[in-house]
């Protein structure tokens, strides 16, 4: 039986913690010159994923 592989895109984006999964904010990769400083500051840091997405991410990361 072949080994079950994790979704490599999801593995790069989500990290498992005791409270669930943490993720980074979107829209913070490039072309940031037109974005206001306030908006860029608010996109800093990480947040937890929503409970409705937990099942999908568990499946992608092969968590049991």
C-alpha positions in Angstrom: 0.0 0.0 0.0 1.5 3.4 -1.0 2.1 6.0 1.7 -0.5 8.8 1.9 1.0 12.1 1.0 0.1 15.4 2.6 -1.1 18.3 0.4 2.2 20.2 -0.1 0.5 23.6 -0.7 -1.5 23.2 2.6 1.6 22.1 4.5 3.4 25.3 3.5 0.5 27.5 4.6 -0.9 26.0 7.8 0.8 25.1 11.1 -0.8 22.8 13.7 -1.1 24.2 17.2 -2.8 23.1 20.4 -5.9 25.3 19.6 -6.2 24.3 15.9 -4.3 25.6 12.9 -2.7 29.0 12.4 -2.4 30.9 9.1 -1.0 34.1 7.7 -3.0 36.9 6.2 -3.4 37.2 2.4 -2.6 40.1 0.2 0.9 40.7 1.7 3.2 39.3 -0.9 4.0 41.9 -3.6 2.9 45.3 -5.0 2.7 46.8 -1.5 3.5 50.4 -2.6 -0.1 51.2 -3.3 -1.3 49.8 0.0 -1.6 52.1 3.0 0.7 51.6 5.9 -2.3 51.0 8.2 -3.5 48.2 5.9 0.0 46.5 5.8 0.3 46.8 9.6 -3.1 45.1 10.1 -2.1 42.2 7.9 0.9 41.4 10.0 1.0 38.3 12.3 -1.0 35.1 12.2 -4.6 34.1 13.1 -6.4 30.9 13.6 -8.5 29.2 10.9 -12.3 29.1 11.1 -13.9 26.1 12.6 -15.8 25.3 9.4 -12.4 24.9 7.5 -10.9 22.6 10.1 -12.2 19.4 8.5 -10.8 20.3 5.1 -7.4 21.2 6.4 -7.3 18.0 8.6 -7.9 16.0 5.4 -5.2 17.9 3.4 -2.6 17.5 6.2 -3.7 13.9 6.9 -4.2 14.7 10.6 -6.3 12.2 12.6 
